[in-house]
Every structure is written in structure tokens, then in C-alpha cells.
Amino acid sequence: MKLLTVTVPCYNSQDYMRGCIESLLPGGDRVEIIIIDDGSKDATGLIADEYAAQYPDIVRVVHQENGGHGEGINQGLRHATGTYFKVVDSDDKVSQDFVHFLDTLEACEAQGGVDLMVTNYYYVHSDGIGDRSINYSNVLPQNKIFTWDETKRFLPHQMLTIHSCTFRTEAMRACGGQLPKKTFYEDNLMVCRTLPHVEKMYYLNVDLYRYWIGRAGQSVQKDVMMKRYAHQVLCTELCFKSFYFDNIKSKMLRKYLEHEMFLMFGISILYARMNKTEETDKAIRQMWANCRAHDRKWADHFRQRSMLTFLHFPGAMGHTFNDLVYKAAMKVVRYD
């Protein structure tokens, strides 16, 4: 059995996937790299097969009809043989800390293993402006295996994302369910579904994941997120419906999930309402109705008894307020 499975979802990635794969190869035989060719129309599949032929004990390839990023993760999890599971997008990389990361993961496993390894991720902008690390040293203990009760409150810009999380494969499979096909922003759902199954954690304070920002058409660009607001709204709703807050035993895990859902609701509302149409406002109203049907108490908590209330101001005043909130957020973390 491998120590780590890394799934690399690829769609028309011929221009940048080599950099991603090459950054993972130093992991050697401890790692299996599963490249998912998601119905690409360029040379992605050929490049993937080239690596599989050159590194048959490390690289595996799955060719599939186009199903989107989420189906790429689904396929990776289905085929994974590693004790731990990580997703690295084809336009991103891991840093030279990868071998140290594997050594630490191996040391944790020798002590009985963890359900989640957290590492930092680093925003790399194509124009070199706003590069920064998302670091967790203020909220997570270091140099020890710990539980949720030993964590502190996360700051507004800190979320546990697909970039910072390496889950135990069993923990991911325990949550059940498939990520939706041809839906963007589903990686948040992967994290939210798995976190309630996490008990033991370890935090390694290195900038492992290099998150590239600025590629044309990238899903986190402002105009793209506005256009795909329905995907964000859907994934936020699915995250909220993937657990019940009152069933979460750990107080600090519940507080973290409250923090994550607050941010996800806020992002969904902001990008939807920046379209300034009745259609988008209707989508937001329907999201809240569906969330109330699942858990009325906590849906009302977010909608009526938090700062999210102000994002629903009607008319021009509401849109102006949303624009100001967006600009303020971009000054904290620029991700477009």
C-alpha cells in the first residue's frame, strides 16, 4: 500500500500539467499519482500516458468522459490505494517541502495515524502582486498530533481548503456520497463532508501547495464566479445539508464548521448579487428555503442573526454595500 495517493484532475492541461507532475515525482515509491484525463481535447491524455509509461510504479492514468473536476476527484478516490489522499490541480504544484511532508506523514502513521494533515498554501499570482501564504500557526498546535478541542478560532481569511488538507483515505470514504459532476467549487463540499469524520490531526507549518492565480478563464476570477454563481450557491447548500450542527459533538469543530459555512454563504451571496438581477436574488432565496427545510434553526442563525443579514439589503443600496464588502475582502486575500 502507498503512503499517499495524489489525484491530479486534468482537462485540456497540456500547457501546464508537466510542472504539476514533476513537482510530485520526488515523492518516489511512497506516492501514487493518479492523473485523471477528463475528456480532454488536447494532448493531455498523451502526456499522462507518457508519464505512466516512464514511471509505471508511481503514475496511473484514468481516461474518462468529461465529468468535471468533481468527477475527477471521485475517480481518484475510487482508484486510490494510498493511506492518505490529496488533490493537486493540474495548474498548481507542490513545493520542495513535499519530501519533508511525506516524512512527517510517515512519522504520524507510525504513531497510529491521523485523519487530517494540514499544511499551508501559497497564492502565486501571475502578475506577482498579492502573493502570500495562508498560514494556520495561530490556530493549530504544532509538532504534535491533536484533536479539535486543542484548536483556536480561525480568522476570516483562514479556511481549511482542498489546498491545505490531506485526508486519511478511510475518512473520505466514510462520509459517502459522490461529488456532483460538471459543477464548479465542489471542492468545498469534499472538505465539509469529510471534516465531521476527522478526530486526530497534525499541522505541518510549511507552504506545501503552490496555488496559481491568474490563468485566463480560471474558476476563481471575478467574472467567472459571477457567471457561475449557481454552482457556488448549489455547493454551499449541499455543504450545509451534509451534516447537522447539533449532532457535532466537538465544540471547536462545530465552531469551525460555523465559520466555514458563514464564509461560504457570504461568497455565494456576494457573487450572485453582483450580477444585479432578479434571477440571482431568486436563487439566493431558494437556497435559504432549501437550507431551512434541512435545518431551520441553523439556517435562520446564518440568515437572520449574523452579518450575512446585511448582504441582503434590497436595491441599489444593497448592491453598493456588497461591492464594498467585495473590495474589502480582496484587500485581505486577493484570489482573482
C-alpha positions in Angstrom: 0.0 0.0 0.0 1.2 3.5 -0.8 1.5 6.2 1.8 -0.2 8.8 -0.3 -2.5 9.0 -3.3 -2.3 12.3 -5.2 -5.1 12.8 -7.7 -4.5 15.3 -10.5 -7.7 16.2 -12.3 -6.8 17.4 -15.8 -8.9 19.0 -18.6 -7.0 20.4 -21.6 -4.0 20.8 -19.3 -1.2 20.2 -21.8 0.4 23.6 -21.3 1.0 23.3 -17.6 0.4 19.7 -16.3 4.0 18.7 -16.6 5.1 21.2 -13.9 2.5 19.8 -11.5 3.5 16.1 -12.1 7.2 16.9 -11.9 6.7 18.5 -8.5 5.2 15.3 -7.2 7.7 12.8 -8.6 10.3 13.4 -5.8 7.9 11.5 -3.5 9.1 8.3 -5.2 7.6 5.0 -4.3 5.7 6.3 -1.3 3.3 8.1 -3.6 0.9 7.1 -6.3 -0.1 9.8 -8.8 -3.5 9.3 -10.4 -3.9 11.5 -13.4 -7.5 11.9 -14.4 -7.9 12.8 -18.1 -11.3 14.4 -18.0 -12.3 14.0 -21.7 -9.5 16.4 -22.8 -9.4 17.5 -26.4 -5.7 18.4 -26.5 -2.6 16.3 -25.7 -3.4 15.9 -22.0 -4.1 12.2 -22.3 -1.0 11.5 -24.3 1.2 13.4 -21.8 -0.5 11.4 -18.9 0.2 8.1 -20.7 3.8 9.2 -21.3 4.4 9.6 -17.5 2.6 6.3 -16.7 4.9 4.5 -19.2 8.0 6.2 -17.7 7.0 5.7 -14.0 4.8 2.6 -14.0 5.2 2.1 -10.2 4.2 5.7 -9.4 1.8 7.1 -12.1 -1.6 5.7 -13.1 -4.0 7.3 -15.6 -7.7 7.2 -15.8 -9.3 8.4 -19.1 -12.9 9.4 -18.7 -15.7 11.2 -20.5 -15.9 14.8 -19.4 -17.4 14.9 -15.9 -15.8 18.0 -14.4 -13.4 18.5 -11.5 -15.7 16.7 -9.0 -15.8 13.6 -11.0 -12.1 13.7 -11.3 -11.9 13.6 -7.5 -14.5 10.8 -7.4 -12.4 8.7 -9.8 -9.3 9.3 -7.9 -10.9 8.2 -4.6 -12.3 5.1 -6.3 -8.9 4.0 -7.5 -6.8 5.2 -4.5 -4.6 2.7 -2.7 -2.8 5.2 -0.6 -3.4 5.5 3.2 -3.8 9.3 2.7 -5.4 11.2 -0.1 -4.7 14.6 -1.6 -5.8 16.6 -4.7 -3.4 18.8 -6.6 -4.9 20.6 -9.6 -3.0 20.4 -12.8 -2.2 24.1 -13.0 -0.7 24.1 -9.4 2.3 22.5 -7.8 3.7 21.3 -4.6 6.9 22.9 -3.1 10.2 21.4 -2.3 8.8 20.7 1.1 7.0 17.7 -0.4 9.5 15.1 0.8 9.5 16.6 4.3 5.8 16.5 4.2 5.9 12.8 3.4 8.4 12.1 6.1 6.1 13.8 8.6 3.1 11.9 7.3 5.0 8.7 7.7 6.0 9.6 11.3 2.4 10.3 12.1 1.4 6.9 10.7 4.0 5.2 12.9 2.1 6.8 15.9 -1.2 5.4 14.8 -2.0 7.8 12.1 -4.2 10.9 11.7 -7.4 11.7 9.9 -6.2 15.0 8.6 -2.8 16.6 7.9 -3.0 20.4 7.5 -0.3 22.4 5.6 -0.2 26.0 4.4 -0.9 27.0 0.8 0.7 29.9 -1.0 -1.1 32.2 -3.5 1.1 32.7 -6.6 -0.3 35.5 -8.9 0.7 35.6 -12.5 1.5 39.3 -12.1 3.4 38.8 -8.9 1.1 41.1 -6.9 -0.5 39.9 -3.7 1.5 36.6 -3.3 1.1 35.3 0.2 0.8 32.3 2.4 -2.3 31.1 4.2 -0.9 30.0 7.5 -2.5 28.3 10.4 0.1 28.7 13.1 -2.1 31.0 15.2 -4.9 28.4 15.4 -3.4 24.9 15.2 -0.9 23.3 17.6 2.5 22.3 16.1 4.8 19.3 16.4 2.1 17.1 17.9 -1.0 15.1 17.0 -4.0 16.9 18.3 -7.8 17.0 18.4 -10.4 19.7 17.6 -10.6 20.7 21.3 -7.0 21.9 21.1 -7.6 24.3 18.2 -8.4 28.0 18.4 -10.8 30.2 16.4 -10.0 30.7 12.8 -9.6 34.2 11.3 -11.8 35.4 8.4 -9.3 34.7 5.7 -8.5 31.2 7.1 -10.4 28.2 5.8 -9.5 24.5 5.5 -9.5 24.0 1.8 -8.6 21.4 -0.7 -5.2 23.0 -0.9 -4.4 22.7 2.8 -6.0 19.4 3.5 -4.6 15.9 3.2 -7.2 13.4 4.5 -6.9 9.8 5.6 -8.5 7.9 2.7 -10.8 6.0 5.0 -12.1 9.3 6.4 -13.0 10.5 3.0 -14.8 7.2 2.1 -16.6 7.2 5.4 -18.6 10.4 4.5 -20.1 8.6 1.5 -21.7 10.3 -1.5 -20.3 11.5 -4.8 -19.2 15.0 -5.7 -21.6 16.4 -8.4 -20.5 16.2 -12.0 -19.8 19.2 -14.1 -20.1 21.5 -11.1 -17.5 24.1 -10.1 -16.5 24.9 -6.5 -17.4 21.3 -5.4 -14.0 21.0 -3.6 -15.6 22.9 -0.6 -18.1 20.1 -0.4 -15.3 17.5 -0.3 -13.8 19.2 2.7 -17.1 19.9 4.6 -18.4 16.3 4.2 -15.1 14.9 5.5 -14.4 17.2 8.5 -17.1 15.6 10.7 -15.2 12.3 10.4 -11.9 13.9 11.5 -10.7 13.4 15.0 -6.9 13.3 15.0 -4.9 15.9 13.2 -1.4 17.2 12.6 -0.3 20.6 11.4 2.9 21.0 9.4 3.8 24.6 9.1 5.2 24.7 5.5 3.9 26.3 2.4 3.4 23.0 0.6 0.7 23.9 -2.0 1.5 26.5 -4.7 -1.8 27.8 -5.8 -1.5 29.6 -9.1 -3.8 32.6 -9.6 -4.3 34.5 -12.9 -4.7 31.9 -15.6 -7.3 33.1 -18.2 -10.8 31.6 -17.5 -9.8 30.3 -14.1 -12.8 29.4 -11.9 -11.9 31.9 -9.1 -11.7 35.0 -11.4 -14.4 37.6 -10.5 -16.3 37.5 -13.9 -16.2 33.7 -14.0 -17.5 33.4 -10.4 -20.3 35.8 -11.2 -21.2 33.8 -14.3 -21.1 30.5 -12.4 -22.9 31.8 -9.3 -25.4 28.9 -9.5 -22.6 26.4 -9.0 -21.4 28.3 -5.9 -25.0 28.5 -4.5 -25.6 24.8 -5.1 -22.3 23.7 -3.4 -22.9 26.0 -0.4 -26.4 24.4 0.0 -25.0 20.9 -0.3 -22.3 21.7 2.3 -24.9 22.9 4.7 -27.1 19.8 4.1 -24.1 17.4 4.5 -24.3 17.4 8.4 -26.4 18.7 11.3 -24.7 21.3 13.6 -26.4 20.0 16.7 -25.1 16.5 16.0 -21.4 17.7 16.1 -20.0 16.6 19.4 -16.9 18.7 19.5 -17.5 22.3 20.3 -14.5 23.6 18.4 -15.3 21.5 15.3 -18.8 23.0 15.4 -17.4 26.5 15.7 -15.1 25.8 12.7 -17.9 24.5 10.6 -19.9 27.6 11.5 -17.0 29.7 10.4 -16.7 27.8 7.1 -20.4 28.0 6.3 -20.5 31.7 7.2 -17.8 32.3 4.6 -19.4 30.1 2.0 -22.8 31.7 2.4 -21.2 35.1 2.1 -19.2 34.2 -1.0 -22.3 32.8 -2.7 -24.4 35.8 -1.9 -21.8 38.3 -3.0 -21.1 36.8 -6.4 -24.7 36.1 -7.1 -25.9 39.6 -6.2 -23.1 41.3 -8.1 -25.0 40.2 -11.2 -27.8 42.5 -10.1 -30.7 40.6 -11.5 -33.9 39.2 -10.1 -32.9 35.8 -11.2 -29.9 35.8 -8.9 -31.9 37.1 -6.0 -34.4 34.4 -6.5 -31.6 31.8 -6.5 -30.5 33.1 -3.1 -34.0 33.0 -1.7 -34.4 29.4 -2.9 -31.0 28.4 -1.3 -32.2 29.7 2.1 -35.6 27.9 1.7 -33.8 24.6 0.9 -31.4 25.1 3.9 -34.3 25.9 6.2 -36.0 22.6 5.1 -32.9 20.8 6.2 -32.2 22.6 9.5 -34.4 25.6 10.2 -32.6 26.6 13.4 -29.2 27.0 11.9 -30.4 28.3 8.6 -32.1 31.1 10.4 -29.0 31.6 12.5 -26.9 32.4 9.4 -29.6 34.3 7.5 -31.2 36.4 10.3 -28.7 36.5 13.2 -25.4 37.1 11.6 -23.6 39.7 9.5 -25.0 37.9 6.4 -28.2 39.8 7.0 -26.6 43.0 5.6 -25.7 41.3 2.3 -29.4 41.0 1.6 -30.2 44.7 1.6 -32.5 45.3 -1.4 -32.0 47.6 -4.3 -29.1 49.9 -5.2 -28.1 50.4 -1.5 -27.7 46.6 -1.1 -25.6 46.3 -4.3 -23.4 49.1 -3.3 -22.8 47.6 0.1 -22.0 44.2 -1.5 -19.5 45.9 -3.8 -17.8 47.5 -0.8 -17.6 44.2 1.0 -16.1 42.5 -2.0 -13.4 45.2 -2.4 -12.5 44.9 1.3 -12.2 41.1 1.0 -9.9 41.5 -2.0 -7.6 43.7 0.1 -7.3 40.8 2.7 -6.8 38.0 0.2 -6.6 38.7 -3.5 -7.7 35.5 -5.3 -8.6 36.7 -8.7 
